Amino acid sequence: MKLLIMGPPGVGKGTQADRIKDKLKILHLSTGDILRAEVEAKSAIGVDAKLYMDFGKLVPDHILIEIVKERISKDDCENGYLLDGFPRTLPQAEGLDEMMHSIGHDLECAISLTADEDELVERLIKRGKESGRSDDTPEVIRNRQKIYWEQTAPLLDFYRGKGILKEVDGSGEIPEITERILDVLK
């Protein structure tokens, strides 16, 4: 099964991706982790990406798509994967779609986790206090949410138009949310 998970900051994408991958026996592929691994390995694509990262710039879409392509083409992705953190914009989604078709893959489901914005702010403030993350302040959190809704939310219509969007309530206890996701995947 080839899936992607998305949702606003604090909704629990990473937590749920870890749980879903185990239940479905597929890989959880975090784009950030893949990118860092390529940079660390000093692969050709990683070297290209690092040039942008070293100057605090976003890695261009074509490089991200190539990195994802290389990763999902490996044998350990044969049973499926769950993409987390990519795509984030409509051009990335279109590029991902085109690339996947070129290698004979099709995205089967786009899971969108939803939750009340104020609840998410509270979750992230709590996480910041527990983990010491300096980027989990109310101002930074609200800005990240604004960016999400401006840049990533258009993906909802894109995947809805393809008939693969599944919106799942991301509030409540972690096991409950996992069950909701598994129910929509049946």
C-alpha positions in Angstrom: 0.0 0.0 0.0 1.4 3.4 -1.0 0.1 6.2 1.2 0.8 9.7 2.3 -0.1 11.4 5.6 -0.6 15.1 6.0 -2.1 17.6 8.4 -1.3 20.8 10.3 1.6 21.0 12.8 0.8 19.2 16.0 -1.9 16.9 14.6 0.3 13.8 15.2 1.4 12.8 11.7 4.7 11.3 12.8 3.1 9.4 15.8 0.4 8.0 13.6 2.8 7.1 10.7 4.9 5.1 13.1 1.9 3.2 14.3 0.3 2.7 10.8 3.6 1.4 9.3 3.8 -1.3 11.9 0.1 -2.4 11.5 0.4 -2.4 7.6 4.0 -3.7 7.5 5.1 -0.9 5.3 7.9 1.7 5.6 7.4 5.2 7.1 9.4 7.5 4.9 10.0 11.0 6.4 11.2 13.3 3.6 13.3 15.2 6.1 15.0 11.9 7.3 15.6 10.8 3.7 17.1 14.2 2.8 19.4 14.2 5.8 20.5 10.6 5.0 21.4 11.6 1.4 23.4 14.6 2.7 25.2 12.5 5.2 26.0 9.8 2.6 27.3 12.5 0.4 25.4 11.1 -2.6 25.3 13.3 -5.7 21.7 14.4 -4.9 22.6 14.9 -1.3 25.5 17.2 -2.2 23.2 19.2 -4.4 20.6 19.5 -1.6 23.3 20.5 0.9 24.3 23.5 -1.2 20.8 24.9 -0.7 20.5 23.9 3.0 23.9 25.5 3.9 22.5 28.9 2.7 19.2 28.4 4.6 17.3 28.0 1.4 14.5 25.5 0.6 15.7 22.5 -1.4 14.1 22.8 -4.9 11.1 20.6 -5.7 13.0 18.7 -8.5 15.7 17.7 -6.1 13.2 16.5 -3.4 11.2 14.6 -6.0 14.4 12.9 -7.2 15.4 12.0 -3.6 11.9 10.5 -3.0 12.1 8.6 -6.3 15.4 7.1 -5.5 14.2 6.0 -2.0 10.8 4.5 -3.1 12.5 2.6 -5.9 14.5 0.5 -3.4 13.5 -3.1 -2.8 12.4 -2.5 0.8 9.6 -0.3 -0.5 8.1 -3.2 -2.5 5.3 -3.9 0.1 4.5 -0.2 0.3 5.3 3.0 2.1 3.8 5.9 4.0 5.1 9.3 2.9 5.3 11.9 5.7 6.3 15.5 5.1 6.0 15.5 1.4 4.4 16.8 -0.7 3.8 20.1 1.0 2.7 22.2 -2.0 0.6 21.7 -5.1 3.6 21.7 -7.5 5.3 19.1 -5.3 2.1 16.9 -5.4 1.9 17.2 -9.2 5.6 16.4 -9.5 5.3 13.4 -7.1 2.3 12.1 -9.1 4.1 12.4 -12.4 7.3 10.7 -10.9 5.3 7.9 -9.3 3.6 7.1 -12.6 6.9 7.1 -14.4 8.1 4.2 -12.1 4.8 2.3 -12.1 3.6 3.4 -8.6 0.3 4.9 -7.7 -0.6 6.7 -4.5 -3.6 4.7 -3.1 -4.6 7.0 -0.3 -3.9 10.5 1.1 -4.7 10.6 4.8 -5.5 14.1 6.1 -5.5 14.3 9.9 -7.7 17.2 11.2 -8.1 18.7 14.6 -9.2 22.0 16.3 -6.6 24.7 15.8 -6.6 25.7 19.5 -6.2 22.1 20.6 -3.1 21.8 18.3 -1.6 24.9 19.7 -2.0 23.5 23.2 -0.5 20.1 22.2 2.6 21.9 20.7 3.1 24.2 23.7 3.0 21.1 25.9 5.4 19.3 23.6 7.7 22.3 23.7 7.8 22.3 27.5 8.4 18.6 27.7 11.1 18.4 25.0 12.6 21.8 25.3 11.9 22.7 21.7 12.3 26.4 21.3 10.1 26.5 18.2 7.0 25.4 20.1 5.9 28.9 21.2 2.3 30.1 20.5 3.5 32.7 18.0 5.7 30.3 16.1 3.0 27.6 16.2 0.3 29.9 14.8 2.7 31.0 12.0 3.5 27.4 11.1 -0.3 26.7 11.0 -0.8 29.7 8.8 1.9 28.5 6.4 0.3 25.0 6.4 -3.1 26.3 5.4 -1.7 28.6 2.7 0.7 26.1 1.1 -0.4 22.6 2.0 -4.2 22.9 2.3 -4.7 23.1 -1.5 -3.4 19.5 -1.6 -6.7 18.5 -0.1 -8.6 19.5 -3.2 -5.9 17.9 -5.4 -6.3 14.5 -3.7 -10.0 14.9 -3.3 -10.2 15.3 -7.1 -8.3 12.1 -7.5 -10.7 10.3 -5.2 -8.0 9.2 -2.8 -8.4 11.8 0.1 -9.5 10.4 3.4 -10.0 12.9 6.2 -9.6 11.5 9.7 -10.3 13.2 13.0 -6.9 13.6 14.7 -8.3 14.5 18.1 -8.5 12.1 21.1 -6.3 9.3 22.3 -3.5 8.0 20.0 -4.9 4.5 19.7 -8.4 5.8 18.8 -6.9 7.9 16.0 -4.9 4.9 14.7 -8.1 2.9 14.6 -9.9 5.6 12.7 -7.1 5.7 10.1 -7.1 1.9 9.7 -10.9 2.0 9.3 -10.7 4.4 6.3 -8.0 2.2 4.7 -10.2 -0.9 4.7 
